[in-house]
């Protein structure tokens, strides 16, 4: 059985490259019993977009419109 560390690793890896059949099977099995990792998988595309946008953005702490996040 996968632990959550391994499951989340596979979920993020699956964004970049197809998993092997065995990996997909074990991941699906883990997701069927683990709500936390299902949530992680749901959030993954958003997290990746946010991380990419954040890496790209040249954030200026002095910018007047930087008070959006509370
Ligand atoms: Zn899990």
PDB file of the backbone (N, CA, C, O) and the ligand in Angstrom, with CONECT records:
HET     ZN  A 101       1
ATOM      1  N   UNK A   1       0.841  -1.203   0.000  1.00  0.00           N
ATOM      2  CA  UNK A   1       0.000   0.000   0.000  1.00  0.00           C
ATOM      3  C   UNK A   1       0.873   1.249   0.000  1.00  0.00           C
ATOM      4  O   UNK A   1       1.858   1.327   0.734  1.00  0.00           O
ATOM      5  N   UNK A   2       0.516   2.202  -0.808  1.00  0.00           N
ATOM      6  CA  UNK A   2       1.248   3.463  -0.827  1.00  0.00           C
ATOM      7  C   UNK A   2       1.005   4.228   0.471  1.00  0.00           C
ATOM      8  O   UNK A   2      -0.081   4.159   1.047  1.00  0.00           O
ATOM      9  N   UNK A   3       2.008   4.946   0.920  1.00  0.00           N
ATOM     10  CA  UNK A   3       1.727   5.930   1.959  1.00  0.00           C
ATOM     11  C   UNK A   3       1.430   7.276   1.280  1.00  0.00           C
ATOM     12  O   UNK A   3       1.566   7.411   0.064  1.00  0.00           O
ATOM     13  N   UNK A   4       1.026   8.258   2.079  1.00  0.00           N
ATOM     14  CA  UNK A   4       0.584   9.531   1.499  1.00  0.00           C
ATOM     15  C   UNK A   4       1.734  10.267   0.808  1.00  0.00           C
ATOM     16  O   UNK A   4       1.532  10.939  -0.203  1.00  0.00           O
ATOM     17  N   UNK A   5       2.940  10.132   1.365  1.00  0.00           N
ATOM     18  CA  UNK A   5       4.097  10.770   0.735  1.00  0.00           C
ATOM     19  C   UNK A   5       4.270  10.287  -0.693  1.00  0.00           C
ATOM     20  O   UNK A   5       4.432  11.069  -1.631  1.00  0.00           O
ATOM     21  N   UNK A   6       4.230   8.977  -0.821  1.00  0.00           N
ATOM     22  CA  UNK A   6       4.434   8.367  -2.135  1.00  0.00           C
ATOM     23  C   UNK A   6       3.266   8.698  -3.068  1.00  0.00           C
ATOM     24  O   UNK A   6       3.455   8.948  -4.258  1.00  0.00           O
ATOM     25  N   UNK A   7       2.071   8.694  -2.508  1.00  0.00           N
ATOM     26  CA  UNK A   7       0.885   8.978  -3.320  1.00  0.00           C
ATOM     27  C   UNK A   7       0.931  10.405  -3.869  1.00  0.00           C
ATOM     28  O   UNK A   7       0.658  10.625  -5.049  1.00  0.00           O
ATOM     29  N   UNK A   8       1.273  11.369  -3.020  1.00  0.00           N
ATOM     30  CA  UNK A   8       1.322  12.749  -3.498  1.00  0.00           C
ATOM     31  C   UNK A   8       2.458  12.932  -4.501  1.00  0.00           C
ATOM     32  O   UNK A   8       2.347  13.716  -5.444  1.00  0.00           O
ATOM     33  N   UNK A   9       3.557  12.196  -4.285  1.00  0.00           N
ATOM     34  CA  UNK A   9       4.647  12.242  -5.252  1.00  0.00           C
ATOM     35  C   UNK A   9       4.163  11.755  -6.617  1.00  0.00           C
ATOM     36  O   UNK A   9       4.445  12.376  -7.642  1.00  0.00           O
ATOM     37  N   UNK A  10       3.433  10.637  -6.621  1.00  0.00           N
ATOM     38  CA  UNK A  10       2.935  10.096  -7.889  1.00  0.00           C
ATOM     39  C   UNK A  10       1.934  11.050  -8.534  1.00  0.00           C
ATOM     40  O   UNK A  10       1.920  11.207  -9.755  1.00  0.00           O
ATOM     41  N   UNK A  11       1.100  11.685  -7.716  1.00  0.00           N
ATOM     42  CA  UNK A  11       0.110  12.619  -8.255  1.00  0.00           C
ATOM     43  C   UNK A  11       0.810  13.765  -8.973  1.00  0.00           C
ATOM     44  O   UNK A  11       0.412  14.154 -10.071  1.00  0.00           O
ATOM     45  N   UNK A  12       1.857  14.304  -8.347  1.00  0.00           N
ATOM     46  CA  UNK A  12       2.541  15.413  -9.006  1.00  0.00           C
ATOM     47  C   UNK A  12       3.352  14.930 -10.200  1.00  0.00           C
ATOM     48  O   UNK A  12       3.475  15.635 -11.202  1.00  0.00           O
ATOM     49  N   UNK A  13       3.899  13.735 -10.092  1.00  0.00           N
ATOM     50  CA  UNK A  13       4.646  13.191 -11.223  1.00  0.00           C
ATOM     51  C   UNK A  13       3.721  12.971 -12.423  1.00  0.00           C
ATOM     52  O   UNK A  13       4.120  13.157 -13.573  1.00  0.00           O
ATOM     53  N   UNK A  14       2.486  12.573 -12.136  1.00  0.00           N
ATOM     54  CA  UNK A  14       1.533  12.293 -13.212  1.00  0.00           C
ATOM     55  C   UNK A  14       1.192  13.546 -14.016  1.00  0.00           C
ATOM     56  O   UNK A  14       0.679  13.448 -15.131  1.00  0.00           O
ATOM     57  N   UNK A  15       1.474  14.719 -13.457  1.00  0.00           N
ATOM     58  CA  UNK A  15       1.229  15.955 -14.196  1.00  0.00           C
ATOM     59  C   UNK A  15       2.238  16.105 -15.328  1.00  0.00           C
ATOM     60  O   UNK A  15       1.957  16.765 -16.328  1.00  0.00           O
ATOM     61  N   UNK A  16       3.398  15.502 -15.177  1.00  0.00           N
ATOM     62  CA  UNK A  16       4.479  15.685 -16.138  1.00  0.00           C
ATOM     63  C   UNK A  16       4.660  14.508 -17.078  1.00  0.00           C
ATOM     64  O   UNK A  16       5.054  14.672 -18.232  1.00  0.00           O
ATOM     65  N   UNK A  17       4.368  13.325 -16.570  1.00  0.00           N
ATOM     66  CA  UNK A  17       4.586  12.134 -17.386  1.00  0.00           C
ATOM     67  C   UNK A  17       3.607  11.058 -16.975  1.00  0.00           C
ATOM     68  O   UNK A  17       3.202  10.992 -15.815  1.00  0.00           O
ATOM     69  N   UNK A  18       3.218  10.204 -17.928  1.00  0.00           N
ATOM     70  CA  UNK A  18       2.264   9.140 -17.601  1.00  0.00           C
ATOM     71  C   UNK A  18       2.874   8.165 -16.598  1.00  0.00           C
ATOM     72  O   UNK A  18       4.057   7.834 -16.672  1.00  0.00           O
ATOM     73  N   UNK A  19       2.045   7.713 -15.661  1.00  0.00           N
ATOM     74  CA  UNK A  19       2.516   6.728 -14.692  1.00  0.00           C
ATOM     75  C   UNK A  19       2.442   5.343 -15.309  1.00  0.00           C
ATOM     76  O   UNK A  19       1.695   5.111 -16.260  1.00  0.00           O
ATOM     77  N   UNK A  20       3.221   4.434 -14.759  1.00  0.00           N
ATOM     78  CA  UNK A  20       3.126   3.057 -15.210  1.00  0.00           C
ATOM     79  C   UNK A  20       1.793   2.471 -14.746  1.00  0.00           C
ATOM     80  O   UNK A  20       1.138   3.021 -13.862  1.00  0.00           O
ATOM     81  N   UNK A  21       1.407   1.366 -15.343  1.00  0.00           N
ATOM     82  CA  UNK A  21       0.143   0.744 -14.990  1.00  0.00           C
ATOM     83  C   UNK A  21       0.103   0.393 -13.509  1.00  0.00           C
ATOM     84  O   UNK A  21      -0.913   0.595 -12.844  1.00  0.00           O
ATOM     85  N   UNK A  22       1.219  -0.136 -12.993  1.00  0.00           N
ATOM     86  CA  UNK A  22       1.281  -0.519 -11.578  1.00  0.00           C
ATOM     87  C   UNK A  22       1.151   0.704 -10.678  1.00  0.00           C
ATOM     88  O   UNK A  22       0.480   0.662  -9.647  1.00  0.00           O
ATOM     89  N   UNK A  23       1.798   1.789 -11.079  1.00  0.00           N
ATOM     90  CA  UNK A  23       1.713   3.020 -10.283  1.00  0.00           C
ATOM     91  C   UNK A  23       0.301   3.572 -10.281  1.00  0.00           C
ATOM     92  O   UNK A  23      -0.214   3.986  -9.242  1.00  0.00           O
ATOM     93  N   UNK A  24      -0.327   3.576 -11.459  1.00  0.00           N
ATOM     94  CA  UNK A  24      -1.706   4.078 -11.539  1.00  0.00           C
ATOM     95  C   UNK A  24      -2.630   3.245 -10.662  1.00  0.00           C
ATOM     96  O   UNK A  24      -3.497   3.780  -9.970  1.00  0.00           O
ATOM     97  N   UNK A  25      -2.436   1.931 -10.698  1.00  0.00           N
ATOM     98  CA  UNK A  25      -3.279   1.037  -9.914  1.00  0.00           C
ATOM     99  C   UNK A  25      -3.110   1.299  -8.422  1.00  0.00           C
ATOM    100  O   UNK A  25      -4.089   1.398  -7.684  1.00  0.00           O
ATOM    101  N   UNK A  26      -1.861   1.409  -7.990  1.00  0.00           N
ATOM    102  CA  UNK A  26      -1.607   1.627  -6.567  1.00  0.00           C
ATOM    103  C   UNK A  26      -2.094   3.004  -6.120  1.00  0.00           C
ATOM    104  O   UNK A  26      -2.590   3.177  -5.007  1.00  0.00           O
ATOM    105  N   UNK A  27      -1.939   3.968  -7.011  1.00  0.00           N
ATOM    106  CA  UNK A  27      -2.415   5.310  -6.684  1.00  0.00           C
ATOM    107  C   UNK A  27      -3.944   5.320  -6.579  1.00  0.00           C
ATOM    108  O   UNK A  27      -4.506   5.897  -5.648  1.00  0.00           O
ATOM    109  N   UNK A  28      -4.599   4.684  -7.531  1.00  0.00           N
ATOM    110  CA  UNK A  28      -6.068   4.641  -7.508  1.00  0.00           C
ATOM    111  C   UNK A  28      -6.559   3.954  -6.243  1.00  0.00           C
ATOM    112  O   UNK A  28      -7.550   4.371  -5.643  1.00  0.00           O
ATOM    113  N   UNK A  29      -5.861   2.902  -5.845  1.00  0.00           N
ATOM    114  CA  UNK A  29      -6.218   2.180  -4.631  1.00  0.00           C
ATOM    115  C   UNK A  29      -6.073   3.092  -3.414  1.00  0.00           C
ATOM    116  O   UNK A  29      -6.943   3.134  -2.545  1.00  0.00           O
ATOM    117  N   UNK A  30      -4.976   3.808  -3.369  1.00  0.00           N
ATOM    118  CA  UNK A  30      -4.749   4.717  -2.242  1.00  0.00           C
ATOM    119  C   UNK A  30      -5.805   5.824  -2.228  1.00  0.00           C
ATOM    120  O   UNK A  30      -6.338   6.173  -1.174  1.00  0.00           O
ATOM    121  N   UNK A  31      -6.099   6.370  -3.406  1.00  0.00           N
ATOM    122  CA  UNK A  31      -7.073   7.461  -3.481  1.00  0.00           C
ATOM    123  C   UNK A  31      -8.454   6.996  -3.055  1.00  0.00           C
ATOM    124  O   UNK A  31      -9.249   7.783  -2.542  1.00  0.00           O
ATOM    125  N   UNK A  32      -8.741   5.715  -3.266  1.00  0.00           N
ATOM    126  CA  UNK A  32     -10.066   5.204  -2.903  1.00  0.00           C
ATOM    127  C   UNK A  32     -10.262   5.175  -1.392  1.00  0.00           C
ATOM    128  O   UNK A  32     -11.396   5.159  -0.914  1.00  0.00           O
ATOM    129  N   UNK A  33      -9.168   5.169  -0.638  1.00  0.00           N
ATOM    130  CA  UNK A  33      -9.306   5.118   0.814  1.00  0.00           C
ATOM    131  C   UNK A  33      -8.808   6.382   1.494  1.00  0.00           C
ATOM    132  O   UNK A  33      -8.996   6.539   2.701  1.00  0.00           O
ATOM    133  N   UNK A  34      -8.179   7.287   0.754  1.00  0.00           N
ATOM    134  CA  UNK A  34      -7.545   8.428   1.406  1.00  0.00           C
ATOM    135  C   UNK A  34      -8.121   9.742   0.892  1.00  0.00           C
ATOM    136  O   UNK A  34      -7.846  10.168  -0.229  1.00  0.00           O
ATOM    137  N   UNK A  35      -8.918  10.362   1.731  1.00  0.00           N
ATOM    138  CA  UNK A  35      -9.586  11.599   1.360  1.00  0.00           C
ATOM    139  C   UNK A  35      -8.570  12.728   1.167  1.00  0.00           C
ATOM    140  O   UNK A  35      -8.727  13.564   0.278  1.00  0.00           O
ATOM    141  N   UNK A  36      -7.542  12.746   1.996  1.00  0.00           N
ATOM    142  CA  UNK A  36      -6.553  13.826   1.924  1.00  0.00           C
ATOM    143  C   UNK A  36      -5.871  13.840   0.553  1.00  0.00           C
ATOM    144  O   UNK A  36      -5.695  14.898  -0.051  1.00  0.00           O
ATOM    145  N   UNK A  37      -5.495  12.666   0.076  1.00  0.00           N
ATOM    146  CA  UNK A  37      -4.810  12.612  -1.211  1.00  0.00           C
ATOM    147  C   UNK A  37      -5.769  12.872  -2.370  1.00  0.00           C
ATOM    148  O   UNK A  37      -5.363  13.410  -3.401  1.00  0.00           O
ATOM    149  N   UNK A  38      -7.034  12.495  -2.209  1.00  0.00           N
ATOM    150  CA  UNK A  38      -8.014  12.876  -3.233  1.00  0.00           C
ATOM    151  C   UNK A  38      -8.099  14.392  -3.321  1.00  0.00           C
ATOM    152  O   UNK A  38      -8.161  14.955  -4.414  1.00  0.00           O
ATOM    153  N   UNK A  39      -8.102  15.045  -2.178  1.00  0.00           N
ATOM    154  CA  UNK A  39      -8.129  16.505  -2.163  1.00  0.00           C
ATOM    155  C   UNK A  39      -6.896  17.080  -2.817  1.00  0.00           C
ATOM    156  O   UNK A  39      -6.975  18.037  -3.588  1.00  0.00           O
ATOM    157  N   UNK A  40      -5.751  16.489  -2.504  1.00  0.00           N
ATOM    158  CA  UNK A  40      -4.492  16.946  -3.099  1.00  0.00           C
ATOM    159  C   UNK A  40      -4.551  16.823  -4.612  1.00  0.00           C
ATOM    160  O   UNK A  40      -4.127  17.726  -5.333  1.00  0.00           O
ATOM    161  N   UNK A  41      -5.078  15.702  -5.089  1.00  0.00           N
ATOM    162  CA  UNK A  41      -5.149  15.480  -6.531  1.00  0.00           C
ATOM    163  C   UNK A  41      -6.070  16.504  -7.196  1.00  0.00           C
ATOM    164  O   UNK A  41      -5.798  16.978  -8.299  1.00  0.00           O
ATOM    165  N   UNK A  42      -7.168  16.837  -6.504  1.00  0.00           N
ATOM    166  CA  UNK A  42      -8.098  17.822  -7.043  1.00  0.00           C
ATOM    167  C   UNK A  42      -7.450  19.192  -7.143  1.00  0.00           C
ATOM    168  O   UNK A  42      -7.685  19.939  -8.093  1.00  0.00           O
ATOM    169  N   UNK A  43      -6.625  19.512  -6.139  1.00  0.00           N
ATOM    170  CA  UNK A  43      -6.004  20.831  -6.091  1.00  0.00           C
ATOM    171  C   UNK A  43      -4.779  20.945  -6.993  1.00  0.00           C
ATOM    172  O   UNK A  43      -4.344  22.047  -7.326  1.00  0.00           O
ATOM    173  N   UNK A  44      -4.237  19.814  -7.377  1.00  0.00           N
ATOM    174  CA  UNK A  44      -2.932  19.799  -8.032  1.00  0.00           C
ATOM    175  C   UNK A  44      -2.818  20.731  -9.241  1.00  0.00           C
ATOM    176  O   UNK A  44      -1.869  21.511  -9.313  1.00  0.00           O
ATOM    177  N   UNK A  45      -3.757  20.675 -10.192  1.00  0.00           N
ATOM    178  CA  UNK A  45      -3.604  21.563 -11.360  1.00  0.00           C
ATOM    179  C   UNK A  45      -3.593  23.025 -10.952  1.00  0.00           C
ATOM    180  O   UNK A  45      -2.835  23.821 -11.506  1.00  0.00           O
ATOM    181  N   UNK A  46      -4.427  23.379  -9.990  1.00  0.00           N
ATOM    182  CA  UNK A  46      -4.457  24.764  -9.513  1.00  0.00           C
ATOM    183  C   UNK A  46      -3.142  25.136  -8.833  1.00  0.00           C
ATOM    184  O   UNK A  46      -2.595  26.214  -9.067  1.00  0.00           O
ATOM    185  N   UNK A  47      -2.643  24.239  -7.993  1.00  0.00           N
ATOM    186  CA  UNK A  47      -1.391  24.506  -7.285  1.00  0.00           C
ATOM    187  C   UNK A  47      -0.249  24.715  -8.268  1.00  0.00           C
ATOM    188  O   UNK A  47       0.593  25.594  -8.088  1.00  0.00           O
ATOM    189  N   UNK A  48      -0.236  23.900  -9.298  1.00  0.00           N
ATOM    190  CA  UNK A  48       0.850  24.013 -10.283  1.00  0.00           C
ATOM    191  C   UNK A  48       0.764  25.330 -11.038  1.00  0.00           C
ATOM    192  O   UNK A  48       1.777  25.988 -11.275  1.00  0.00           O
ATOM    193  N   UNK A  49      -0.462  25.714 -11.417  1.00  0.00           N
ATOM    194  CA  UNK A  49      -0.619  26.992 -12.107  1.00  0.00           C
ATOM    195  C   UNK A  49      -0.181  28.132 -11.200  1.00  0.00           C
ATOM    196  O   UNK A  49       0.519  29.051 -11.628  1.00  0.00           O
ATOM    197  N   UNK A  50      -0.606  28.060  -9.935  1.00  0.00           N
ATOM    198  CA  UNK A  50      -0.270  29.123  -8.991  1.00  0.00           C
ATOM    199  C   UNK A  50       1.238  29.197  -8.786  1.00  0.00           C
ATOM    200  O   UNK A  50       1.814  30.285  -8.757  1.00  0.00           O
ATOM    201  N   UNK A  51       1.871  28.044  -8.645  1.00  0.00           N
ATOM    202  CA  UNK A  51       3.315  28.021  -8.428  1.00  0.00           C
ATOM    203  C   UNK A  51       4.040  28.595  -9.633  1.00  0.00           C
ATOM    204  O   UNK A  51       5.015  29.333  -9.494  1.00  0.00           O
ATOM    205  N   UNK A  52       3.553  28.247 -10.815  1.00  0.00           N
ATOM    206  CA  UNK A  52       4.197  28.737 -12.027  1.00  0.00           C
ATOM    207  C   UNK A  52       4.022  30.254 -12.147  1.00  0.00           C
ATOM    208  O   UNK A  52       4.961  30.978 -12.475  1.00  0.00           O
ATOM    209  N   UNK A  53       2.801  30.715 -11.873  1.00  0.00           N
ATOM    210  CA  UNK A  53       2.526  32.145 -11.957  1.00  0.00           C
ATOM    211  C   UNK A  53       3.376  32.889 -10.935  1.00  0.00           C
ATOM    212  O   UNK A  53       3.896  33.970 -11.211  1.00  0.00           O
ATOM    213  N   UNK A  54       3.508  32.298  -9.753  1.00  0.00           N
ATOM    214  CA  UNK A  54       4.271  32.932  -8.697  1.00  0.00           C
ATOM    215  C   UNK A  54       5.743  33.008  -9.075  1.00  0.00           C
ATOM    216  O   UNK A  54       6.399  34.019  -8.826  1.00  0.00           O
ATOM    217  N   UNK A  55       6.267  31.938  -9.679  1.00  0.00           N
ATOM    218  CA  UNK A  55       7.668  31.909 -10.084  1.00  0.00           C
ATOM    219  C   UNK A  55       7.933  32.949 -11.165  1.00  0.00           C
ATOM    220  O   UNK A  55       9.001  33.560 -11.216  1.00  0.00           O
ATOM    221  N   UNK A  56       6.939  33.134 -12.026  1.00  0.00           N
ATOM    222  CA  UNK A  56       7.101  34.079 -13.134  1.00  0.00           C
ATOM    223  C   UNK A  56       6.995  35.521 -12.668  1.00  0.00           C
ATOM    224  O   UNK A  56       7.731  36.402 -13.112  1.00  0.00           O
ATOM    225  N   UNK A  57       6.044  35.731 -11.749  1.00  0.00           N
ATOM    226  CA  UNK A  57       5.766  37.102 -11.329  1.00  0.00           C
ATOM    227  C   UNK A  57       6.978  37.689 -10.612  1.00  0.00           C
ATOM    228  O   UNK A  57       7.553  37.085  -9.707  1.00  0.00           O
ATOM    229  N   UNK A  58       7.333  38.864 -11.045  1.00  0.00           N
ATOM    230  CA  UNK A  58       8.403  39.570 -10.363  1.00  0.00           C
ATOM    231  C   UNK A  58       7.731  40.454  -9.319  1.00  0.00           C
ATOM    232  O   UNK A  58       7.418  41.617  -9.575  1.00  0.00           O
ATOM    233  N   UNK A  59       7.518  39.886  -8.152  1.00  0.00           N
ATOM    234  CA  UNK A  59       6.687  40.549  -7.153  1.00  0.00           C
ATOM    235  C   UNK A  59       7.422  41.723  -6.519  1.00  0.00           C
ATOM    236  O   UNK A  59       8.519  41.593  -5.974  1.00  0.00           O
ATOM    237  N   UNK A  60       6.774  42.859  -6.615  1.00  0.00           N
ATOM    238  CA  UNK A  60       7.313  44.061  -5.988  1.00  0.00           C
ATOM    239  C   UNK A  60       6.527  44.350  -4.714  1.00  0.00           C
ATOM    240  O   UNK A  60       5.352  44.707  -4.791  1.00  0.00           O
ATOM    241  N   UNK A  61       7.143  44.205  -3.556  1.00  0.00           N
ATOM    242  CA  UNK A  61       6.409  44.392  -2.296  1.00  0.00           C
ATOM    243  C   UNK A  61       5.873  45.805  -2.127  1.00  0.00           C
ATOM    244  O   UNK A  61       4.984  46.044  -1.309  1.00  0.00           O
ATOM    245  N   UNK A  62       6.416  46.745  -2.905  1.00  0.00           N
ATOM    246  CA  UNK A  62       5.972  48.127  -2.801  1.00  0.00           C
ATOM    247  C   UNK A  62       4.775  48.420  -3.707  1.00  0.00           C
ATOM    248  O   UNK A  62       4.172  49.491  -3.632  1.00  0.00           O
ATOM    249  N   UNK A  63       4.446  47.463  -4.553  1.00  0.00           N
ATOM    250  CA  UNK A  63       3.356  47.709  -5.499  1.00  0.00           C
ATOM    251  C   UNK A  63       2.054  47.972  -4.759  1.00  0.00           C
ATOM    252  O   UNK A  63       1.739  47.293  -3.782  1.00  0.00           O
ATOM    253  N   UNK A  64       1.291  48.972  -5.232  1.00  0.00           N
ATOM    254  CA  UNK A  64       0.073  49.361  -4.520  1.00  0.00           C
ATOM    255  C   UNK A  64      -1.008  48.283  -4.538  1.00  0.00           C
ATOM    256  O   UNK A  64      -1.864  48.256  -3.654  1.00  0.00           O
ATOM    257  N   UNK A  65      -0.983  47.395  -5.532  1.00  0.00           N
ATOM    258  CA  UNK A  65      -2.055  46.391  -5.619  1.00  0.00           C
ATOM    259  C   UNK A  65      -1.619  45.036  -5.045  1.00  0.00           C
ATOM    260  O   UNK A  65      -2.175  43.999  -5.408  1.00  0.00           O
ATOM    261  N   UNK A  66      -0.624  45.047  -4.149  1.00  0.00           N
ATOM    262  CA  UNK A  66      -0.129  43.782  -3.608  1.00  0.00           C
ATOM    263  C   UNK A  66      -0.888  43.344  -2.359  1.00  0.00           C
ATOM    264  O   UNK A  66      -0.551  42.327  -1.753  1.00  0.00           O
ATOM    265  N   UNK A  67      -1.925  44.117  -1.965  1.00  0.00           N
ATOM    266  CA  UNK A  67      -2.660  43.771  -0.753  1.00  0.00           C
ATOM    267  C   UNK A  67      -3.860  42.890  -1.001  1.00  0.00           C
ATOM    268  O   UNK A  67      -4.832  42.926  -0.246  1.00  0.00           O
ATOM    269  N   UNK A  68      -3.800  42.103  -2.052  1.00  0.00           N
ATOM    270  CA  UNK A  68      -4.959  41.297  -2.409  1.00  0.00           C
ATOM    271  C   UNK A  68      -5.164  40.096  -1.495  1.00  0.00           C
ATOM    272  O   UNK A  68      -6.296  39.762  -1.147  1.00  0.00           O
ATOM    273  N   UNK A  69      -4.074  39.451  -1.109  1.00  0.00           N
ATOM    274  CA  UNK A  69      -4.207  38.240  -0.307  1.00  0.00           C
ATOM    275  C   UNK A  69      -4.271  38.570   1.177  1.00  0.00           C
ATOM    276  O   UNK A  69      -3.448  39.322   1.699  1.00  0.00           O
ATOM    277  N   UNK A  70      -5.271  37.989   1.847  1.00  0.00           N
ATOM    278  CA  UNK A  70      -5.404  38.250   3.270  1.00  0.00           C
ATOM    279  C   UNK A  70      -5.122  36.989   4.052  1.00  0.00           C
ATOM    280  O   UNK A  70      -5.182  36.998   5.281  1.00  0.00           O
TER     281      UNK A  70
HETATM  282 ZN    ZN A 101      -3.058   9.596   1.230  1.00  0.00          ZN
END
